[in-house]
Amino acid sequence: MRAPLSARRVQARWLDLRLSAFCLPSLQREEKSKWRVVDSEADFPNSRLAMDKTPTRIALRERCLFPPPRSGGGRRFDKADAGSEERRNVAGPGKTMTVERKPVAFGDLRGWLQALDGAGELQTIDAEVDWNIELGTVARLAQGPGTGPALLFNKIRDYGENARCRQVFAGALSSYRRIAMMLGLPPDTHPRELVKLGRTVLTGAIPPKIVSSGPVKENIVKGDDVDLNDFPAPQWNRADGGRYILTYGGVVTKDPNTNVMNVGVYRGMVAGKNMIPMLTWRAQHIGHHATAWQQLGHTEMPIAVAIGWEPSLDFVGGAPVPKDLSEYDVIGAIRGAPVELVKCETVDLYVPASAEIVIEGFMSFDPATFLPEGPYAEFTGYIAGDRSPKSAIRVTCITHRKNPILRGTIEGTMPGSYSENSVTSSVMRAATAWNVLDRAGVPGITDVWCPPVQAGVNVVVQVKQSYRGVAKQVANALWGSSAAHVRYKHVTVVDDDIDIHDYAAVDWAIAFRVNAGEDDIVIMPSTFGAGLDPSVRKRDRNVAQFGTGKWHRVLIDATINLDYDPDPDLGGARFPPTVRPEQKDIDAVMKRWGELGLDKPKR
């Protein structure tokens, strides 16, 4: 294996990769650079897919060269409008959705690429990129805090004109603009609206349609001809245990008792021509299926992986869909049309007929067949999962389209660099938490949010209190739900005057409405949790021994304490008024704002 390129060499190649407009983002916590965005087709010519093009939506540091607008000028706005979680609140807390959803069926991955290209959300990279560490480094540096483009790598080292697969696509769902596009909403839809939609769309159902064949059957490879090395699976990170071909594929299994199929997203590493060891958990739906097959006396279960299709496959595959509902049904509800499925060649499972690549095989339950897997750069932003024997897919068949595109993603989020998993999780984990609270009968919930930097491990809940103790009820409901298996470790509850999409507002509430001596901090010890969390002792990460990790969870009750006595000096209120001027004083001053030579303040 050739020596991998260093990060410094990647930086030196930024111009070659046609990413010069995207200044290298800092991954330092202290990074506070502002962003500007150009969003006008007049500013940059928009050419066809996979050809020389410059994206029409380019995020730039203020300290970088800002391209002058052409005639007509480009629309410029600040970070708050650029698709991050800090955008202006266009739908106030507790309000219903204010935008209309128009479901979109893109047809396949190529239709999605065309839509991204037309919206200026796709960056094609025609310069040669090394699959060994360089591609993953480019993907991580380019994604930014939800502001980077989707990336289509057109030329991968060692995979030339005669290769079975020559392209890699990544980063499609690492921005709220593109998630909104997937859901059939305007690109500038606020994440609050996405969460509200997620409450219903993840429980919707349009059953799939079975078809006899499709583009994924254009090439069928079986037996000794199967070779996973024919595909440019990247060594995404220097510390990874190997080349990961499964990072954002839809892994299909079924319950042998009900025949309900599940589609999940799991990591899987290449281990020879036809073996893929995977990291799975018995508490996940794939684990439930494995247990059911074992209880029926089987030593392995059929499995298939659909790689590269419409974005809803990846989005729903990583979402907490109810066990008795197939993800295919939910995907149909998102796209507004049934998913066309075709039967696999060697296993009794169904996959999207227009997928780019499908890997078929069997997953063994016999520890004697397990293969070493890991470590891997995980969603926590840390290297996680010690190298250890894991259950592996024994590949029996690969079908693929002509000139297939390998769909992948760079996992792991840090401040300044948000992965697809973390951005999508911030929406669907918040929506799921809201539904859990609603089903539990917790009153007064007006908003729920999971900031993307931690992928839903922390959740903030906004409530309109009607009695004391509501925050404790919120935490109990969340922690008692199966949805909390690897999420909702820390729960913060605030009043409805706090904008939970504004971290400064939440921090202010924590600073001045929390008193630990008044039971505003509650610890729930020794619950199930994420074994990949580095804050968990190594002994307690042993999923093979314990079945799950172990978390000590925390509630931060940052609401005004209704257990305090009303203060007659404050007119019966429990807290003093804030320093915000009265509205009549604000109105009087605003009438003179122009006279005073001041710009109108943003609200």
C-alpha positions as CSV (number, residue, x, y, z in Angstrom):
1,M,0.0,0.0,0.0
2,R,1.4,3.4,-1.0
3,A,2.2,5.9,1.7
4,P,-0.9,8.1,2.4
5,L,-1.0,11.7,1.6
6,S,-0.6,14.1,4.5
7,A,-3.2,16.7,5.5
8,R,-0.6,19.3,4.4
9,R,-0.5,17.8,0.9
10,V,-4.3,17.8,0.8
11,Q,-4.2,21.5,1.6
12,A,-1.7,22.1,-1.1
13,R,-4.0,20.3,-3.6
14,W,-7.2,22.3,-2.6
15,L,-6.9,24.3,-5.9
16,D,-6.4,21.2,-8.0
17,L,-9.5,19.6,-6.6
18,R,-11.6,22.6,-7.7
19,L,-12.4,23.4,-4.1
20,S,-10.6,26.7,-4.0
21,A,-13.8,28.6,-3.4
22,F,-14.3,26.6,-0.3
23,C,-11.6,27.9,2.1
24,L,-10.2,25.1,4.3
25,P,-12.4,25.0,7.4
26,S,-10.8,25.0,10.8
27,L,-11.7,22.2,13.1
28,Q,-10.7,24.2,16.2
29,R,-13.3,24.9,18.8
30,E,-12.2,28.5,18.9
31,E,-13.2,29.0,15.2
32,K,-15.5,32.0,15.0
33,S,-15.1,33.1,11.4
34,K,-18.2,34.6,9.8
35,W,-19.5,33.2,6.5
36,R,-20.9,34.8,3.4
37,V,-22.8,33.1,0.7
38,V,-23.3,33.9,-2.9
39,D,-26.5,32.4,-4.3
40,S,-27.2,33.6,-7.8
41,E,-26.9,31.9,-11.1
42,A,-25.8,35.2,-12.5
43,D,-22.6,35.0,-10.4
44,F,-21.4,31.7,-11.5
45,P,-22.2,29.8,-14.7
46,N,-24.1,26.6,-14.1
47,S,-23.0,23.8,-16.4
48,R,-24.0,20.2,-16.8
49,L,-23.3,17.3,-14.4
50,A,-19.8,15.9,-14.2
51,M,-18.4,18.7,-16.4
52,D,-16.3,21.8,-15.6
53,K,-18.4,23.9,-13.3
54,T,-18.4,26.2,-10.3
55,P,-21.2,25.8,-7.8
56,T,-23.7,28.6,-7.6
57,R,-23.8,28.5,-3.9
58,I,-20.4,28.9,-2.3
59,A,-19.6,29.5,1.3
60,L,-16.6,31.7,1.9
61,R,-14.7,33.0,4.9
62,E,-14.8,36.8,5.2
63,R,-11.0,36.7,5.1
64,C,-11.0,34.9,1.8
65,L,-11.2,36.7,-1.5
66,F,-14.9,37.5,-2.1
67,P,-15.7,37.4,-5.8
68,P,-17.3,40.5,-7.1
69,P,-20.9,40.0,-8.4
70,R,-21.6,40.3,-12.1
71,S,-24.3,42.4,-13.4
72,G,-27.4,42.1,-11.3
73,G,-25.3,41.1,-8.3
74,G,-25.5,38.1,-6.1
75,R,-27.7,37.9,-3.0
76,R,-25.5,38.1,0.1
77,F,-26.5,37.1,3.5
78,D,-24.9,36.0,6.7
79,K,-24.4,32.6,8.4
80,A,-27.8,32.8,10.0
81,D,-29.3,32.5,6.5
82,A,-26.8,30.0,5.2
83,G,-28.4,26.7,6.2
84,S,-26.9,26.3,9.7
85,E,-28.8,25.7,12.9
86,E,-28.4,29.5,13.7
87,R,-30.7,30.7,11.0
88,R,-33.5,33.2,11.7
89,N,-36.6,31.6,13.3
90,V,-39.1,31.7,10.5
91,A,-41.7,29.7,12.4
92,G,-42.1,30.7,16.0
93,P,-42.2,28.1,18.8
94,G,-45.4,26.1,18.9
95,K,-46.6,27.2,15.5
96,T,-47.6,24.7,12.7
97,M,-45.6,24.4,9.6
98,T,-45.6,27.5,7.4
99,V,-44.2,26.0,4.2
100,E,-45.9,23.6,1.8
101,R,-44.3,20.3,1.1
102,K,-44.3,18.9,-2.4
103,P,-43.0,15.3,-2.3
104,V,-40.3,14.6,-4.9
105,A,-39.5,11.2,-6.5
106,F,-36.0,11.7,-7.9
107,G,-36.0,8.2,-9.5
108,D,-32.5,7.2,-8.5
109,L,-29.2,8.5,-7.4
110,R,-28.6,10.1,-10.8
111,G,-31.9,12.0,-10.6
112,W,-30.8,13.3,-7.2
113,L,-27.4,14.4,-8.6
114,Q,-29.1,16.3,-11.3
115,A,-31.4,18.0,-8.8
116,L,-28.4,19.0,-6.7
117,D,-26.5,20.2,-9.7
118,G,-29.4,22.4,-10.8
119,A,-29.6,23.9,-7.3
120,G,-25.9,24.6,-7.1
121,E,-25.5,22.1,-4.3
122,L,-23.1,19.8,-6.1
123,Q,-19.3,20.1,-6.5
124,T,-17.8,17.7,-9.1
125,I,-14.1,16.9,-8.6
126,D,-12.4,15.9,-11.8
127,A,-8.8,15.9,-10.5
128,E,-7.5,12.5,-9.5
129,V,-8.0,11.7,-5.8
130,D,-6.5,8.8,-3.9
131,W,-8.9,6.4,-2.3
132,N,-6.3,5.9,0.5
133,I,-7.0,8.6,3.1
134,E,-7.0,11.6,0.7
135,L,-10.6,11.2,-0.4
136,G,-11.8,11.0,3.2
137,T,-9.7,14.0,4.2
138,V,-11.1,16.1,1.4
139,A,-14.7,15.1,2.3
140,R,-14.1,16.0,6.0
141,L,-12.5,19.4,5.3
142,A,-15.1,20.3,2.6
143,Q,-18.3,19.6,4.6
144,G,-17.9,22.5,7.1
145,P,-20.6,23.2,9.8
146,G,-23.4,22.2,7.5
147,T,-22.3,24.6,4.8
148,G,-20.2,22.5,2.4
149,P,-21.4,21.1,-1.0
150,A,-22.2,17.5,-1.9
151,L,-19.1,16.0,-3.6
152,L,-18.9,13.8,-6.7
153,F,-15.4,12.3,-7.2
154,N,-15.0,11.5,-10.8
155,K,-11.4,10.1,-10.9
156,I,-10.2,7.7,-8.2
157,R,-6.6,6.5,-8.2
158,D,-6.2,2.9,-9.3
159,Y,-9.7,2.9,-10.8
160,G,-9.3,3.9,-14.4
161,E,-11.4,3.6,-17.5
162,N,-11.6,-0.2,-17.4
163,A,-12.6,-0.4,-13.7
164,R,-16.0,-1.7,-12.7
165,C,-16.7,1.4,-10.6
166,R,-14.9,4.8,-11.0
167,Q,-16.9,7.3,-9.0
168,V,-17.6,8.1,-5.3
169,F,-20.4,10.3,-4.1
170,A,-20.5,11.8,-0.6
171,G,-21.9,14.6,1.5
172,A,-25.4,14.8,0.1
173,L,-27.2,15.2,3.4
174,S,-24.7,17.2,5.4
175,S,-26.8,20.4,5.0
176,Y,-30.3,21.4,5.9
177,R,-30.8,22.9,2.5
178,R,-30.4,19.5,0.9
179,I,-32.5,17.8,3.5
180,A,-35.2,20.2,2.7
181,M,-34.9,19.5,-1.0
182,M,-35.2,15.8,-0.3
183,L,-38.4,16.4,1.7
184,G,-39.9,18.5,-1.1
185,L,-39.5,21.8,0.8
186,P,-37.8,25.1,-0.1
187,P,-34.0,24.9,0.4
188,D,-34.1,27.7,3.0
189,T,-36.6,26.0,5.2
190,H,-35.7,26.4,8.9
191,P,-34.6,23.2,10.7
192,R,-37.5,23.8,13.2
193,E,-39.9,23.1,10.2
194,L,-37.9,20.0,9.3
195,V,-38.4,18.7,12.8
196,K,-42.1,19.3,12.7
197,L,-42.4,17.5,9.4
198,G,-40.2,14.7,10.7
199,R,-42.8,14.0,13.4
200,T,-45.3,12.8,10.7
201,V,-43.2,11.8,7.7
202,L,-41.2,9.1,9.7
203,T,-44.5,7.4,10.6
204,G,-46.1,7.7,7.1
205,A,-46.5,4.7,4.8
206,I,-46.8,4.1,1.1
207,P,-46.1,0.4,0.4
208,P,-43.5,-0.5,-2.2
209,K,-44.2,-1.9,-5.7
210,I,-42.6,-5.1,-6.8
211,V,-41.2,-5.0,-10.4
212,S,-39.6,-7.8,-12.5
213,S,-36.3,-6.0,-13.2
214,G,-34.5,-2.7,-13.2
215,P,-31.2,-0.9,-14.0
216,V,-29.4,-2.6,-11.0
217,K,-29.7,-5.9,-12.9
218,E,-27.6,-4.6,-15.8
219,N,-24.6,-6.4,-14.4
220,I,-24.8,-9.6,-12.3
221,V,-21.6,-10.9,-10.7
222,K,-21.7,-14.3,-8.8
223,G,-19.4,-16.9,-7.4
224,D,-15.6,-16.6,-7.9
225,D,-16.1,-13.5,-10.0
226,V,-17.2,-11.5,-6.9
227,D,-14.4,-9.1,-5.8
228,L,-15.2,-6.2,-3.5
229,N,-11.9,-4.7,-4.5
230,D,-13.4,-3.8,-7.9
231,F,-15.1,-0.9,-6.1
232,P,-13.2,2.2,-4.9
233,A,-14.1,1.8,-1.2
234,P,-12.0,4.5,0.5
235,Q,-9.7,4.2,3.5
236,W,-11.7,7.1,4.9
237,N,-9.4,7.9,7.8
238,R,-5.8,7.1,8.7
239,A,-6.9,5.4,11.9
240,D,-9.6,3.2,10.3
241,G,-9.0,-0.5,10.5
242,G,-9.4,-0.9,6.7
243,R,-11.4,0.2,3.6
244,Y,-15.0,0.7,4.4
245,I,-17.4,-0.1,1.6
246,L,-20.5,0.2,3.8
247,T,-20.8,3.7,5.3
248,Y,-24.2,4.9,3.9
249,G,-25.8,1.9,2.2
250,G,-29.2,0.5,3.0
251,V,-28.7,-2.8,4.7
252,V,-31.8,-5.0,4.2
253,T,-32.8,-7.8,6.5
254,K,-36.2,-9.3,7.4
255,D,-38.0,-10.7,10.3
256,P,-38.5,-14.5,9.6
257,N,-41.7,-14.6,11.5
258,T,-43.5,-11.5,9.9
259,N,-41.5,-11.1,6.7
260,V,-41.3,-7.3,7.5
261,M,-38.1,-6.0,5.9
262,N,-35.9,-3.5,7.7
263,V,-33.5,-1.1,6.1
264,G,-30.7,0.2,8.3
265,V,-27.3,1.9,8.0
266,Y,-24.3,0.1,9.5
267,R,-20.5,0.3,9.0
268,G,-18.9,-2.5,7.0
269,M,-15.2,-3.1,6.1
270,V,-13.7,-5.0,3.2
271,A,-12.0,-8.2,4.3
272,G,-11.0,-9.9,1.1
273,K,-12.8,-10.5,-2.1
274,N,-16.2,-11.5,-0.6
275,M,-16.3,-10.8,3.1
276,I,-17.6,-7.7,4.9
277,P,-17.4,-7.7,8.8
278,M,-19.9,-5.3,10.2
279,L,-20.6,-3.5,13.5
280,T,-24.1,-4.3,14.6
281,W,-25.9,-4.3,18.0
282,R,-28.4,-6.7,19.3
283,A,-30.6,-3.8,20.5
284,Q,-31.0,-2.6,16.8
285,H,-33.6,-4.0,14.5
286,I,-30.9,-6.0,12.6
287,G,-30.1,-7.6,16.0
288,H,-33.7,-8.4,16.6
289,H,-33.8,-10.1,13.2
290,A,-30.6,-12.0,13.9
291,T,-32.1,-13.3,17.2
292,A,-35.3,-14.4,15.5
293,W,-33.4,-16.3,12.9
294,Q,-31.3,-18.0,15.5
295,Q,-34.3,-19.0,17.6
296,L,-35.6,-20.8,14.5
297,G,-32.4,-22.8,14.4
298,H,-30.6,-21.0,11.6
299,T,-26.8,-20.3,11.7
300,E,-27.0,-17.4,9.3
301,M,-29.5,-15.0,7.9
302,P,-30.0,-13.5,4.4
303,I,-28.8,-9.9,3.9
304,A,-28.6,-7.4,1.1
305,V,-27.1,-3.9,0.8
306,A,-28.5,-1.3,-1.6
307,I,-25.8,1.4,-2.3
308,G,-26.6,4.6,-4.1
309,W,-30.3,5.5,-4.6
310,E,-32.6,8.4,-3.7
311,P,-31.5,10.3,-0.6
312,S,-34.5,9.1,1.4
313,L,-33.0,5.6,1.5
314,D,-30.0,6.9,3.5
315,F,-32.1,9.3,5.6
316,V,-34.7,6.7,6.7
317,G,-32.1,3.9,7.0
318,G,-30.5,5.9,9.9
319,A,-33.8,6.9,11.5
320,P,-35.6,5.2,14.4
321,V,-38.5,3.8,12.4
322,P,-41.0,1.6,14.4
323,K,-40.1,-2.1,14.3
324,D,-43.4,-3.2,12.7
325,L,-43.1,-0.7,9.9
326,S,-40.8,-1.3,7.0
327,E,-38.5,1.6,6.0
328,Y,-39.5,1.0,2.4
329,D,-43.0,2.2,3.4
330,V,-41.7,5.3,5.0
331,I,-39.4,6.1,2.1
332,G,-42.5,5.9,-0.1
333,A,-44.3,8.4,2.1
334,I,-41.3,10.8,1.9
335,R,-41.1,10.7,-1.9
336,G,-44.8,10.5,-2.4
337,A,-44.7,7.4,-4.5
338,P,-44.0,3.7,-4.0
339,V,-40.4,2.4,-4.0
340,E,-40.0,0.0,-7.0
341,L,-38.3,-3.1,-5.6
342,V,-36.7,-6.0,-7.4
343,K,-35.9,-9.4,-5.9
344,C,-32.3,-10.3,-5.2
345,E,-30.5,-13.0,-7.2
346,T,-29.4,-15.2,-4.3
347,V,-31.4,-14.2,-1.2
348,D,-35.1,-13.8,-0.6
349,L,-35.0,-10.0,-0.2
350,Y,-36.0,-7.0,-2.2
351,V,-34.0,-3.9,-3.1
352,P,-34.6,-0.7,-5.1
353,A,-34.6,-1.6,-8.8
354,S,-32.7,1.5,-9.8
355,A,-30.0,1.3,-7.1
356,E,-26.4,1.8,-8.2
357,I,-25.0,-1.3,-6.5
358,V,-26.5,-4.2,-4.5
359,I,-24.4,-6.6,-2.4
360,E,-26.1,-9.9,-1.5
361,G,-25.1,-12.6,0.9
362,F,-25.5,-14.2,4.3
363,M,-24.5,-13.0,7.8
364,S,-23.3,-15.8,10.0
365,F,-24.0,-16.1,13.8
366,D,-21.1,-18.6,14.3
367,P,-18.3,-16.9,16.2
368,A,-15.8,-19.2,14.5
369,T,-16.6,-17.3,11.2
370,F,-16.3,-13.8,12.7
371,L,-13.6,-11.5,11.2
372,P,-11.6,-8.6,12.7
373,E,-13.3,-5.2,12.1
374,G,-12.5,-1.7,13.3
375,P,-11.5,0.7,14.6
376,Y,-13.4,3.4,12.8
377,A,-13.9,7.2,13.0
378,E,-17.3,7.2,14.6
379,F,-20.2,9.6,15.0
380,T,-18.8,10.9,18.3
381,G,-15.9,12.6,16.5
382,Y,-13.5,10.0,18.1
383,I,-12.0,6.8,16.8
384,A,-14.2,4.1,18.3
385,G,-14.8,0.4,18.3
386,D,-11.7,-1.6,19.1
387,R,-10.5,-4.0,16.4
388,S,-12.3,-7.2,17.3
389,P,-14.1,-10.2,15.6
390,K,-17.5,-9.2,14.2
391,S,-20.2,-11.0,12.3
392,A,-19.5,-10.8,8.6
393,I,-21.4,-10.8,5.3
394,R,-20.4,-13.7,3.1
395,V,-21.1,-12.1,-0.3
396,T,-22.8,-14.4,-2.8
397,C,-23.7,-11.9,-5.6
398,I,-23.1,-8.3,-6.6
399,T,-25.5,-6.6,-9.1
400,H,-24.9,-3.1,-10.4
401,R,-25.7,-0.5,-13.1
402,K,-23.5,0.4,-15.9
403,N,-20.8,2.7,-14.6
404,P,-22.0,2.5,-11.0
405,I,-21.4,5.3,-8.5
406,L,-20.3,4.2,-5.0
407,R,-22.3,6.1,-2.3
408,G,-20.3,6.7,0.9
409,T,-19.9,9.2,3.7
410,I,-17.3,10.5,6.0
411,E,-18.5,9.7,9.6
412,G,-17.6,11.7,12.7
413,T,-18.6,15.2,13.7
414,M,-16.4,17.9,15.4
415,P,-17.0,21.6,16.0
416,G,-16.7,23.2,12.5
417,S,-17.2,19.9,10.6
418,Y,-20.7,18.2,10.6
419,S,-21.2,14.8,9.1
420,E,-24.3,13.7,7.2
421,N,-25.3,11.5,10.1
422,S,-25.1,14.4,12.6
423,V,-27.1,16.8,10.4
424,T,-29.8,14.2,9.6
425,S,-29.9,13.0,13.2
426,S,-30.4,16.5,14.5
427,V,-33.7,16.5,12.6
428,M,-35.0,13.0,13.0
429,R,-33.9,12.4,16.6
430,A,-35.6,15.7,17.6
431,A,-38.7,14.6,15.8
432,T,-38.7,11.2,17.4
433,A,-38.1,12.7,20.9
434,W,-41.1,15.0,20.4
435,N,-43.3,12.1,19.4
436,V,-42.1,10.1,22.4
437,L,-43.1,13.0,24.7
438,D,-46.5,13.4,22.9
439,R,-47.3,9.7,23.3
440,A,-46.3,9.8,27.0
441,G,-48.8,12.6,27.6
442,V,-46.3,15.2,28.6
443,P,-48.2,18.6,28.2
444,G,-47.0,21.9,26.8
445,I,-44.2,20.8,24.5
446,T,-43.6,23.6,22.0
447,D,-40.2,22.7,20.4
448,V,-37.5,20.1,20.5
449,W,-34.0,20.3,19.0
450,C,-30.8,18.3,18.9
451,P,-27.9,20.5,17.8
452,P,-26.0,18.7,15.0
453,V,-22.5,18.8,16.5
454,Q,-23.5,15.9,18.8
455,A,-25.9,14.0,16.6
456,G,-28.8,13.9,19.1
457,V,-26.8,12.7,22.1
458,N,-28.0,15.9,23.8
459,V,-31.5,17.2,23.4
460,V,-33.1,20.5,24.3
461,V,-36.9,20.6,25.0
462,Q,-39.0,23.8,25.1
463,V,-42.1,23.7,27.3
464,K,-44.9,25.9,28.4
465,Q,-45.2,24.9,32.0
466,S,-48.6,24.3,33.5
467,Y,-47.5,22.6,36.7
468,R,-44.2,22.0,38.5
469,G,-42.1,18.9,37.7
470,V,-42.7,18.9,34.0
471,A,-38.9,18.8,33.2
472,K,-38.6,15.6,35.3
473,Q,-41.5,14.1,33.4
474,V,-39.8,15.0,30.1
475,A,-36.6,13.2,31.1
476,N,-38.4,10.2,32.4
477,A,-40.4,9.8,29.2
478,L,-37.3,10.1,27.0
479,W,-35.1,7.8,29.0
480,G,-37.7,5.1,29.3
481,S,-38.1,5.0,25.5
482,S,-36.2,2.5,23.2
483,A,-35.4,5.6,21.1
484,A,-32.9,6.6,23.9
485,H,-30.7,3.6,23.3
486,V,-27.8,5.7,21.9
487,R,-29.4,9.2,22.2
488,Y,-30.7,11.7,24.7
489,K,-27.9,11.2,27.2
490,H,-28.3,14.8,28.4
491,V,-31.7,16.5,28.5
492,T,-32.1,20.2,28.9
493,V,-35.6,21.7,29.4
494,V,-36.3,25.4,29.0
495,D,-39.4,27.6,29.1
496,D,-41.2,28.8,25.9
497,D,-39.5,32.2,26.0
498,I,-36.1,30.6,25.2
499,D,-35.3,29.9,21.5
500,I,-33.7,26.5,21.6
501,H,-32.1,27.0,18.2
502,D,-30.1,29.8,19.7
503,Y,-27.3,28.4,21.9
504,A,-26.8,31.7,23.7
505,A,-30.4,31.8,24.8
506,V,-30.1,28.2,26.2
507,D,-26.8,29.0,27.9
508,W,-28.4,32.1,29.5
509,A,-31.3,30.0,30.8
510,I,-28.8,27.4,32.2
511,A,-26.8,30.2,33.9
512,F,-29.7,32.0,35.6
513,R,-32.5,29.5,36.0
514,V,-30.6,26.5,37.2
515,N,-29.8,26.0,40.9
516,A,-28.4,22.5,41.5
517,G,-29.4,22.7,45.2
518,E,-33.1,23.0,44.1
519,D,-33.0,19.6,42.2
520,D,-32.5,21.3,38.9
521,I,-29.7,18.8,38.1
522,V,-30.8,15.2,38.2
523,I,-28.5,12.2,37.4
524,M,-30.0,8.9,36.3
525,P,-27.2,6.3,36.8
526,S,-26.3,3.1,35.0
527,T,-28.7,3.1,32.1
528,F,-28.2,1.6,28.7
529,G,-26.1,3.8,26.4
530,A,-23.7,4.0,23.5
531,G,-20.7,1.7,23.6
532,L,-18.9,4.0,21.1
533,D,-19.0,6.9,23.6
534,P,-15.3,7.6,24.7
535,S,-16.6,8.9,28.1
536,V,-17.7,5.4,28.9
537,R,-15.1,3.3,30.7
538,K,-13.6,0.7,28.4
539,R,-14.9,-2.1,30.5
540,D,-18.5,-0.8,30.1
541,R,-18.1,-0.5,26.3
542,N,-18.0,-4.3,26.0
543,V,-21.2,-4.9,24.1
544,A,-20.4,-8.6,23.7
545,Q,-20.4,-9.0,27.5
546,F,-23.1,-6.6,28.5
547,G,-25.3,-6.2,25.3
548,T,-24.9,-2.4,25.3
549,G,-22.9,0.5,26.7
550,K,-23.6,2.2,30.0
551,W,-24.6,5.9,30.5
552,H,-25.2,8.0,33.5
553,R,-27.7,10.4,32.2
554,V,-28.3,14.0,33.2
555,L,-31.3,16.3,33.3
556,I,-30.7,20.1,33.4
557,D,-34.0,21.8,34.4
558,A,-33.4,25.3,33.1
559,T,-37.1,26.3,33.5
560,I,-38.3,28.9,36.0
561,N,-38.9,27.0,39.2
562,L,-42.6,26.8,39.9
563,D,-41.8,25.4,43.3
564,Y,-40.7,28.9,44.4
565,D,-43.3,31.0,46.2
566,P,-44.9,33.8,44.3
567,D,-43.3,37.1,45.3
568,P,-45.8,39.9,46.2
569,D,-43.0,42.5,45.4
570,L,-42.9,41.1,41.9
571,G,-46.7,41.2,41.4
572,G,-46.9,37.5,42.2
573,A,-44.2,36.4,39.8
574,R,-41.5,34.0,40.8
575,F,-38.7,35.6,38.9
576,P,-37.9,39.3,38.4
577,P,-38.5,40.9,35.0
578,T,-35.7,40.9,32.5
579,V,-33.9,44.0,31.4
580,R,-35.6,44.0,28.0
581,P,-37.3,47.4,27.5
582,E,-41.1,47.5,27.5
583,Q,-42.6,47.4,24.1
584,K,-43.9,51.0,24.2
585,D,-40.3,52.2,24.9
586,I,-39.0,50.1,22.0
587,D,-41.6,51.5,19.7
588,A,-40.9,55.1,20.7
589,V,-37.1,54.7,20.1
590,M,-37.6,52.8,16.8
591,K,-39.5,55.8,15.4
592,R,-36.3,57.8,15.8
593,W,-33.9,55.1,14.7
594,G,-33.2,56.6,11.3
595,E,-32.9,60.1,12.8
596,L,-30.2,58.7,15.2
597,G,-28.3,57.3,12.2
598,L,-28.6,53.6,13.3
599,D,-29.6,50.7,11.1
600,K,-32.6,48.8,12.2
601,P,-31.7,45.9,14.5
602,K,-32.3,42.4,13.2
603,R,-35.1,40.6,15.1
